[in-house]
Amino acid sequence: MAKRIGLNAFNMTAAGHQSSGLWRHPQSQAHRYKDLDYWLELAKTLERGRFDAIFLADVLGPYDVYGDSPAAALSNGMQIPANDPFQYVSAMASVTSRLGFALTASATFEHPYPLARRLSTLDHLTKGRVGWNVVTSYLASASRNFGVAPLAHDDRYELAEEFMTVVYKLWEQSWDDDAVELDRARGVYVNPDKVHPIHHEGRFFNVDGFNMAEPSPQRTPVIFQAGASSRGRQFAAEHGEGLFVNVLNSNLSKVITDDIRTQAEVAGRKRDDVKIFTILTAVVADSDAEAERRYKEYQEYASEEGAMALFGGFSGVNLAKFDKNTPLESADTNAIQTVLNLFTKLDPTRKWTPADIASHMSIGGVEPVLVGSPETVADEIERWVDEGDLDGINLSYAVTPHDIEAFVDTVVPELQKRGRVWKEYAGETLREYIAGPGNSRLSPTHPGSRVARRAR
């Protein structure tokens, strides 16, 4: 029996996310990113489509590498203006009962103590439907906004390793399961003997006390990660429960997923402990011809300048300094190394010029765009998942909410008919969607569980 294809919606509380300039399309409601009703409608649509979760990206600085200025990002609405995604979740949870929420927060610029409480709070309020996308923040502009020097690529992961140790201690060690007694007769709300300061002293963090929040339904939120560099894959294989990968074809996907699952085994986990999703954009219509017509219409609104701003932020490479028709060569970067490698190293059959990159990324960003009828798009999703050894997709959009609604109304029923997407949710918590019903807590092989065991 073919495995279930998990569906996540890739979005951002911003005017523009992956498709540059498409906010100008007459059907786009991207400008409503600051309108709570927009997000409530979207959450209900995704739950109707039986999506596992909505995954909210975030950045803490503008994309200012292209042209050594944020002007292109600003004028094209490329991930700026952008709001704090944490503020949206409680409201979306109030109009849904099953949809999960994966939030991006940076281990480089957050502090583990308040972040642990914020995520525990949301896990309580959503009844266990929260995940955390752990990022290490690649933007130099973000470092300047925090008044610190950018850490080297691998050093960011060293900090993140200690960050994870601290939050695991707060979530998994500091409160016993039965610490909250709520004993009215004895006048005891929490048994002090069952709450334990973590006394963490490390290279980057000193945290003495215990989590201010009592254990939530999942204790530790589902850990998502998107690291795809050599060091990033190692971190993802050790900590990640849901992993996101960017690839240009399914053959590359298989190479990456094999490596991640092998590294998970090296870290003492099982190969299927990590669920891996690739990012795709879908332009769907009643027929292949109509979908192609629509895609060409989208191209008329796309901004290649905005796409180059996006690439600059992702890769740390200023395309304004290169001849647009000369193939781009590999270079060292302190940003997302894999984004640059996608266009310079990973596919030896293709040479990418800056003009090619801008054209490719203007709709859907780095990821591939599937264009066709519901049957064609479903065929392609199945091919990607099966050939690439994937567990699902992270669905992006060009025009919102049209593309998402079209996918839910036409592609999801087709995938359900084929038995690849569930018709009803199985389980109550987000981790149960990842690990199976009855598995709301971290698996015994996860490093967070090992941290908890060391305390006993």
N, C-alpha and C positions, 0 to 999 in steps of 0.2 A: 504493500500500500504506500502510495506517495505521501511524503510528509507534508504536514500543514505548512502553508505559507503565512508567516506572520506579517501583519501590516502595521506600520507606523506612519504617521503624517509628519513630514519635516516642515517646520514653520519657524517664524521668528516674529516677535512683537515689534515689528518695524515696517516701514513703508515698502521696502524692497528687500528681498532675501537672496535668491539664487539667480533670478532672471532679471537682467538689467534693463530698465526702461519700460517694462511691461505694465507698470502702474499707469501708463498713458492710455492703455487699451480701453475702449469705451465700456467694456464689461467688467473691468477691474474695480474691485472695492478695496484695494490695498491701502488706500488712505484711511480706511476705517480701523486701522490697527490700534487706535487709541479709543475705540468705541467698544465698550464691554459687550453690548448686544451682538456685535459681529462675532466675538469669540464664543458666546453662548450658543449662537446658531451653528457655528462651525463644530463645536464639541458635540452637539446633538446629531449633526450630520455624520460625524466620524463614528459615534456609537451605533448609529443606525447601520453603518457599513461594517460593524463588528471589527473596527480597528483596535489593535492592542493598546496603542497609546498615541498621543500627540507629543512629538519631540520638539522642544523649543530651544533653538540655538540662541547664543548671545555673544556679544563682544563688549569690551570696555574701553574701546578707543576707535577712532575713525580709520578708514583705509586711506593712508596718506603717502604710500610708497610711489604710486604712479604719478609722475610729474613732480615728485617731492612735495606734494600738496594734497590736502583733503578735498580740493575743489571738485574733482571729477566725481568722487563719492557723494558729495553734498548735492551737486546739481542733478545727479542721476538717482538720488534717493537710495544709494547702494548701502544697505544695512545701517543707514542713519537718515532721519532720526530713529531712535530705538528706545523702547521702554524696558523696565525691569520685568522679566517674565514671571518671577515669583508672585507678583501681585495678581496675576490672572487666574491662578490655579483654583483657589477656593471657590470662586464664582463658577468656573466651568464644572467643578466637581458637584456643585449644588444642583445642576440641571442634568446630571448624568449619574449612573450608578455603577458602571463597569469600565468606562474608558480610563486608561492609565495616563499619567503625566510624567514625562521625562524632562528634567530641567537642567540647563547648563549652568555650572558655577565653577570658577577657576580656583584650583588649588594654589596658584601662584599669588593671587591677590585677595582671596578670602582668608579668614582665620578659622581653624577647625572647630573651635569651641562654639561661637555663635551659629556657624553653619549647621553643626550637628543639631542644634535645637530647632532651627528654621525648618530643616527637612523632617525632623521628628514631628513637629507641629503639623506640617502638611500631610504626613502619613497618617496621623490621627484624624485630621479633618476629612481626608478622602477615604478613610477606612482601608488603608493599605494599598493605595493605587499610585504611589510615587516612586520615581527613579531619579537618580542623579547622574548626569553626564559629566564625568570628570575630565576637565581640560586643563592644560598647562599654559594657556595664553601666549600666542605667538606674536602678538602685535607690539612693536616697539612703542607705538603711540600710547598703548595702555600703560606700559611701564612709566612713561613720562607723566601720565595722569596721576600715577601713584607716587611720583617723586623718587623712583628707584631705578637703578641701572638694570637693563634687561639681563636676565640670567641666560647663560649658554643653554643650547637646546637640551643636552643630556642632564645638565644641572637642574633644569626645571623638573625633570622626572625624579631626581634624587629628592628634591623638596616634596614632590607629590607622594613619594613612597612613605616619608615620615608623616605627611598629612593623613594618609590613609590609616596608618597605625594609630594615630590619635583618635580619629573618628570611630574606628572599630572599637577602641577601648571605651569611648563614651557610649556608643550604641550597645555594645555586646557585653561589656564588663561591669559598667558602673551601677546598674540596677539588676537585682534578681527579678525573675519573672513574677514572684509573688510579693514584691516589696510593698506594693500598694494594698493595704488591708481594708481600708475604708470601714473600720470597726467603730460604729457609733456608740456601742455600749462601753467600750474601753476608752473611747476618745483618741483612737490612733488612726490617722489617715495613712501615713507611711511608716513602716517599721525601719527605724534608723540603722539597725544592724544589717539590713539587706540593701543598703546603698553604700557604694564604695568609691572613694576618691581614686583617681587613676594615677596620680603622682608621676606624670610623664615629664621627663627631662631629656631633651634631645638637642640636635644640632640646630634645628630651625624653630622648634616650638617647646615651650615649657607650659604645661597645663596641669594644674594640681587637682582640681575638683572632679565632680561627676556631672553628667548631663543634667541640665535643668528640667528636661522633659522626661516623663516616665516612658517605659518601653512602648513603642507604637506597634501596630499590627504586624509589620514586617521587621521591627527593630532597626535593621539596616535597610535603607531604600535600595531598590535594584540598582546595581552599579553598571552604568553604560560607559563606553569608552570608544574613542575614534582614533587612537594612535596607530599610525601605519608605518612610521619610520622603524628602523631596527630596534631602537630603544623603546619607541612607542608600542610596538607589537609585544615586546617583552612585558611591559607594564600592563597592557591590555590582556594578555594571556594569563597573567597572574591574578588580576583583580576583576576584570570585566565579566559580567554575566550576559550583557547584550553589547555587541560590537558593531560599529559602523565602518564600512570600507568604501573608498572611492576607487573605481576601476573603469577603464574605457572599454573592456571587452570581457566576456565570461571566462576566457582562458586565463587572463591575468587574475581574475577572481579566484580561480581554483588554486593557483600558486600561493596567493596570499592566505586564503582560508586554511590550506594544508599547513602552512608555516605556523599560523596562529594556534591551530588545534594541537600541533606537535609541541609547541612551546607550553601550552596549557598542561600537557602530559608531563613535561619536564618539571613544571611547577607543582606537580603532585595532584593535578586535577584530571578529570575525564575529558575526552575530546568533545563530547557533547554537552559539557558544562557551560560552554560558551556558545551563544546563539549569535550568528553573524548576519548582518543585514547590509545590502548595498543600496546606495541612493540612486533613485531613478525619477525622471519626470515623465509624465504621460500626457499626450495630447490625443484625446479620443473623440470620435464622432461616429455617426451611424455607419459610415463606410470608410474604407481606406482612402478613397479619393477625397471625400469631404474632410477627413482628418488632415490630409496633406494640404488641402486648400487652407484650412485653419492654421496650420503650422506656418505656411508662407505668409499669411496675414500677421501672425505673431512677429515674424522676422521684420516686418515693416515698422514695428514699434520698438524693436530691440535696440539697445545702445551698446555699441562696441567699446566706446570710451568707458562706460560704466563697467563693462566686463573686464577691461584692462585694469581698472581700479580694484575690482574684486580679486583678480589674479595677483596683483601687487601685494594686497593685504595677505592673501593666502601664502604666497611663495617668498615674499620679501624681495622680489625682482622687479625693478622699474622698467617696464617695456618701452617707455618713452625714450630710453637711451639706446635702443636697438633699431636697426633697419627692419621695417615691418615685414619684409619679404625674404629675410635671411633666416634659415633655420636656427632655432634657439639651442644653445649648448648647455650642458649641465654646469652647475656651480654650487658652491657651498652656500647654505642659507641657514639662518637662525630661526626661520619661520616654519611653515609646514613643509618639510623636506619632500614628502611624497607627492605633493601637488606639482612641484617642479619636476620631480622624477617621472611623473606620468607623461609629461610632454617631452622628456629628453632622454630617458633611459629605459623605461619599462617595456616599450614596444619598439624593437629594433626595425620593424617594417615601415615605420612612419617617421618622417621629419616634420616637425611643427614649427612654423614661423609665427612671429607675434600676431600677424594678421589672421592666421589659422586659429590660434588660441582665442583671440577676441571673438571671432565668428562662432566658434564652438561654445564658448562660455556665455554668450549673450542670452541664450535661453537654456535654463537648467543648470547653469554653473558648470562645474567639472563633470558632473555625471551625464550618462547617456540619456537621450530623449526617445521615448517610444511613441511612435505616431501611427495611428490606425484605428480600425473598428474595435469594438470590445473584444471580439474573438482574436484579432491580430495582437492586441496588447496583452491579452491573457496568455496567448501562445508564447510571446516574448518573455513575459514574467516567469512562466514555467521553465523556459529554456535557461534563463539567467540563473534561477534558483537551482535547477537540477545539474546543469553543466558546471556551475561555479561553486557547488557544495555550500549553498547559502541556506539560511533559515527563514529569510523573508526580505522585505524591501522597506526602505524609508522613502516614502513618496513625497516628492516635491511638486511644485506647480509652476506654471508660467503666468496664468491669469487666475486670480483668486476672487471669489470662491468657485468660479465656474468649473475649473479643471478638477477640483476635488469633488464637487457635486456630480459631475459627469462620471468620474471614476466610481463613486459609490453607487450611482444609479445604474450603471451599465457593466463595468468590468467586474465589480464584486459579485453580482449575481452569476456572471459567467464562470468565475473561479469557484463559486459555491457549487454550481451545477457539476463541475468537474471534481468536486471533493477536495479542493486545495485550500479553501478558506472556510473557517467554521461558520455555521449558521447561528449558533448560540455560543456565548462565552462559556469556557470551562474553567471554573475557579472564581474566586472573589478578589484576589489581590493581583497586583502587577507581576509579582514574582511567580505566582502560579501560572500566568500566561507563558512565562519563560521556562519554568522548570516543571510544570505539571501540577494538577490539582493536589492540594494537601501539602504543598511545599511553599509556605509563606515565609519561611526563615532561610537564612543562608545555608547552602549545602555544607556537609561536614568537611569537604575538601577545600572550601574557600578559605583564603587567608584570614578573613574576618572571624571565621569560626575557630581557627587556630589561635588567634589572639585571645578569644574568649576562654578557650580551654587552658591556655597558659596561666590564666588568673586563678584557676581553681586548684 
